[in-house]
Amino acid sequence: MFENFSHFLSVLLQGVPPTVIATLCGIALCIVLSFTAGLGMLAPWRWVRVIARSYVEVWRGTSEVVQLFWIFFAVPLLVGFELLPLWAGVLVLGLNHGAYGGEIVRGAVQAVPKEQYECAVALSFSRVQRMRRVILPQAVVEMIPPFNNLFIQLLKSSALLSLIFVHDITYQGREVLEPNFTGQTALIYLLMLALYLVLAVLVTMVMRVLERRAAAAVGREPVEPSKALGRVEGGAI
């Protein structure tokens, strides 16, 4: 079963760069859209809230596969301009997960205690200053754990890019290896799972570092998972 292990791993590793590029670029676009949509849903202007809410509901409520096919296959027929497969995938990953991220941002901002708003008003901060210097630094600490989950989900969704011929990990396994080694499908998919797991762990490690730094910036300490579990079992929560 393992006689082709090194060959399988070598072929699958060729799909790691496209997977990483799609994930990182998708995360960057996701962050921008998450804050834009999340803050837009809290804007004092109704038309801004309507646009932000419409974006969130449309992209969160429709199939990611259909979105991918629409942007890659249908849009070029309408506008006469075709995106490269990788960048079409990045666009869909960012737009889709940015809709979910918008709700994370909105919820975290609204979770900041009202006393913080009142203190900022008492200091004569403008609306922008209140958001930038008081509200967002505290809200970001609450956003990071759910964003960690969202980014891992984005990483896993990057496997859909194999449907539009991006040579990522999934494409290398399904289209390059599996047809030629049908008797070793289990090993091929096991290696694919392992590679995605390694990438997911790396994302989590980075997000944990960011969580600690964000908490330290506002004078807080993140609760370690072991301590949080102990508090729950002890009845403190």
C-alpha positions as CSV (number, residue, x, y, z in Angstrom):
1,M,0.0,0.0,0.0
2,F,2.8,2.4,0.8
3,E,5.2,1.6,-2.0
4,N,4.1,4.8,-3.9
5,F,4.0,6.9,-0.8
6,S,6.9,9.3,-1.8
7,H,5.5,9.7,-5.3
8,F,2.0,10.4,-4.1
9,L,3.3,13.0,-1.6
10,S,5.5,14.6,-4.2
11,V,2.5,15.0,-6.6
12,L,0.2,16.3,-3.9
13,L,2.8,18.8,-2.7
14,Q,2.7,20.4,-6.2
15,G,-0.8,21.4,-5.4
16,V,0.1,23.1,-2.1
17,P,1.3,26.5,-3.6
18,P,-2.0,27.1,-5.5
19,T,-4.0,26.1,-2.3
20,V,-1.9,28.4,-0.1
21,I,-2.2,31.3,-2.6
22,A,-6.0,30.9,-2.9
23,T,-6.4,30.7,0.8
24,L,-4.2,33.7,1.7
25,C,-5.7,35.9,-1.0
26,G,-9.2,34.7,-0.1
27,I,-8.5,35.5,3.5
28,A,-7.3,39.0,2.6
29,L,-10.4,39.7,0.5
30,C,-12.6,38.1,3.2
31,I,-11.2,40.5,5.9
32,V,-11.8,43.6,3.8
33,L,-15.3,42.5,2.9
34,S,-16.1,41.4,6.5
35,F,-15.3,44.8,8.0
36,T,-17.0,46.6,5.1
37,A,-20.2,44.6,5.4
38,G,-20.1,44.4,9.2
39,L,-19.6,48.1,9.8
40,G,-22.0,48.9,6.9
41,M,-24.8,47.0,8.7
42,L,-24.2,49.3,11.7
43,A,-24.0,52.5,9.7
44,P,-26.4,55.4,10.5
45,W,-27.5,55.6,6.9
46,R,-30.3,53.3,5.9
47,W,-29.2,52.9,2.3
48,V,-25.7,51.7,3.5
49,R,-27.3,49.2,5.8
50,V,-29.6,47.9,3.0
51,I,-26.6,47.4,0.6
52,A,-24.5,45.7,3.3
53,R,-27.3,43.4,4.4
54,S,-28.2,42.5,0.8
55,Y,-24.6,41.5,0.1
56,V,-24.5,39.3,3.3
57,E,-27.8,37.6,2.6
58,V,-27.2,36.9,-1.1
59,W,-23.7,35.5,-0.8
60,R,-24.4,33.6,2.5
61,G,-27.7,32.2,1.2
62,T,-26.6,30.8,-2.2
63,S,-24.5,27.8,-3.1
64,E,-20.8,28.3,-3.2
65,V,-20.4,25.9,-6.1
66,V,-23.0,27.8,-8.1
67,Q,-21.3,31.1,-7.3
68,L,-18.0,29.6,-8.5
69,F,-19.5,28.4,-11.8
70,W,-21.4,31.6,-12.3
71,I,-18.3,33.8,-12.0
72,F,-16.0,31.5,-14.0
73,F,-18.4,30.3,-16.7
74,A,-21.4,32.7,-16.9
75,V,-19.9,36.1,-16.2
76,P,-17.4,35.9,-19.1
77,L,-20.3,35.3,-21.5
78,L,-22.1,38.4,-20.2
79,V,-19.1,40.9,-20.0
80,G,-16.6,39.3,-22.5
81,F,-13.9,39.2,-19.8
82,E,-12.7,36.0,-18.3
83,L,-10.8,35.7,-15.0
84,L,-8.0,33.2,-14.6
85,P,-9.3,30.1,-12.7
86,L,-7.2,30.8,-9.6
87,W,-8.4,34.4,-9.3
88,A,-12.0,33.5,-10.1
89,G,-11.7,31.1,-7.2
90,V,-10.2,33.7,-4.9
91,L,-13.0,36.1,-5.7
92,V,-15.6,33.6,-4.8
93,L,-13.8,32.5,-1.6
94,G,-13.5,36.1,-0.5
95,L,-17.1,37.1,-1.4
96,N,-18.7,34.1,0.1
97,H,-16.8,34.0,3.4
98,G,-16.8,37.8,3.7
99,A,-20.6,37.5,4.0
100,Y,-20.2,35.3,7.0
101,G,-17.4,37.5,8.4
102,G,-19.7,40.5,8.1
103,E,-21.9,39.0,10.8
104,I,-18.9,38.2,13.0
105,V,-17.8,41.9,12.8
106,R,-21.3,43.2,13.4
107,G,-21.9,40.9,16.4
108,A,-18.5,41.7,18.0
109,V,-19.0,45.4,17.7
110,Q,-22.4,45.2,19.2
111,A,-21.0,43.1,22.0
112,V,-18.8,45.9,23.3
113,P,-20.4,47.2,26.5
114,K,-22.4,50.4,26.2
115,E,-20.3,52.0,28.9
116,Q,-17.4,52.1,26.5
117,Y,-19.5,54.1,24.0
118,E,-20.5,56.4,26.8
119,C,-17.0,57.0,28.0
120,A,-15.9,57.7,24.4
121,V,-18.7,60.3,24.1
122,A,-17.7,61.8,27.4
123,L,-14.2,62.3,26.0
124,S,-15.7,64.2,23.0
125,F,-14.5,61.6,20.5
126,S,-16.0,61.8,17.1
127,R,-17.9,58.8,15.7
128,V,-14.8,57.7,13.7
129,Q,-12.5,58.2,16.7
130,R,-14.9,56.2,19.0
131,M,-14.9,53.3,16.5
132,R,-11.1,53.3,15.8
133,R,-9.7,54.0,19.2
134,V,-12.3,52.4,21.6
135,I,-14.7,50.0,20.0
136,L,-12.8,48.2,17.3
137,P,-9.7,47.3,19.5
138,Q,-12.0,45.6,22.0
139,A,-14.2,44.0,19.3
140,V,-11.3,42.6,17.4
141,V,-10.4,40.4,20.4
142,E,-13.8,38.8,20.2
143,M,-13.6,38.5,16.4
144,I,-10.4,36.4,16.2
145,P,-11.7,33.0,17.5
146,P,-14.7,32.9,15.1
147,F,-12.5,34.3,12.3
148,N,-10.1,31.4,13.0
149,N,-13.0,29.0,12.3
150,L,-14.0,31.0,9.2
151,F,-10.5,31.0,7.7
152,I,-10.2,27.2,8.2
153,Q,-13.5,26.8,6.5
154,L,-12.2,29.0,3.6
155,L,-9.1,26.8,3.4
156,K,-11.3,23.7,3.1
157,S,-13.6,25.4,0.5
158,S,-10.5,26.1,-1.6
159,A,-10.8,22.4,-2.7
160,L,-13.8,23.6,-4.8
161,L,-11.3,25.3,-7.1
162,S,-10.4,22.0,-8.5
163,L,-13.8,22.1,-10.3
164,I,-12.5,25.0,-12.4
165,F,-9.2,23.3,-13.2
166,V,-7.0,25.0,-10.5
167,H,-4.2,22.5,-9.8
168,D,-4.6,22.5,-6.1
169,I,-4.2,19.6,-3.6
170,T,-7.6,18.2,-4.5
171,Y,-7.0,18.5,-8.2
172,Q,-3.7,16.7,-7.9
173,G,-5.2,13.9,-6.0
174,R,-8.5,13.4,-7.9
175,E,-7.4,14.2,-11.5
176,V,-3.7,13.3,-11.5
177,L,-3.2,10.4,-9.0
178,E,-6.5,8.7,-8.6
179,P,-7.1,7.7,-12.3
180,N,-3.7,6.1,-12.5
181,F,-3.7,4.4,-9.1
182,T,-7.2,3.3,-8.5
183,G,-6.2,0.5,-6.1
184,Q,-4.5,3.0,-3.7
185,T,-7.3,5.6,-3.4
186,A,-7.4,5.3,0.4
187,L,-3.7,6.3,0.7
188,I,-4.2,9.2,-1.8
189,Y,-7.1,10.7,0.1
190,L,-5.4,10.0,3.5
191,L,-2.4,12.1,2.3
192,M,-4.8,14.8,1.0
193,L,-6.5,14.9,4.4
194,A,-3.1,15.2,6.2
195,L,-2.0,18.1,4.0
196,Y,-5.2,20.1,4.7
197,L,-4.9,19.3,8.4
198,V,-1.3,20.6,8.5
199,L,-2.4,23.9,6.8
200,A,-5.4,24.2,9.1
201,V,-3.1,23.8,12.1
202,L,-0.8,26.5,10.8
203,V,-3.8,28.9,10.4
204,T,-4.8,28.2,14.0
205,M,-1.3,28.8,15.3
206,V,-1.1,32.2,13.5
207,M,-4.6,33.2,14.8
208,R,-3.7,32.2,18.4
209,V,-0.7,34.5,18.2
210,L,-2.9,37.4,16.9
211,E,-5.4,36.7,19.6
212,R,-2.8,37.1,22.3
213,R,-1.4,40.3,20.8
214,A,-4.9,41.8,20.3
215,A,-5.9,41.0,23.9
216,A,-2.6,42.4,25.3
217,A,-3.2,45.6,23.3
218,V,-6.4,46.3,25.3
219,G,-5.1,45.0,28.6
220,R,-6.7,41.6,28.5
221,E,-5.5,38.0,28.6
222,P,-7.1,35.4,26.3
223,V,-8.5,32.5,28.2
224,E,-6.6,29.3,27.4
225,P,-8.8,26.4,26.3
226,S,-7.8,24.3,29.2
227,K,-8.6,27.0,31.7
228,A,-11.9,27.7,30.0
229,L,-12.8,24.0,30.2
230,G,-11.9,24.0,33.9
231,R,-14.1,27.0,34.5
232,V,-17.0,25.3,32.8
233,E,-16.6,22.1,34.7
234,G,-16.2,23.9,38.0
235,G,-19.5,25.7,37.5
236,A,-18.1,29.2,37.1
237,I,-19.7,29.5,33.7
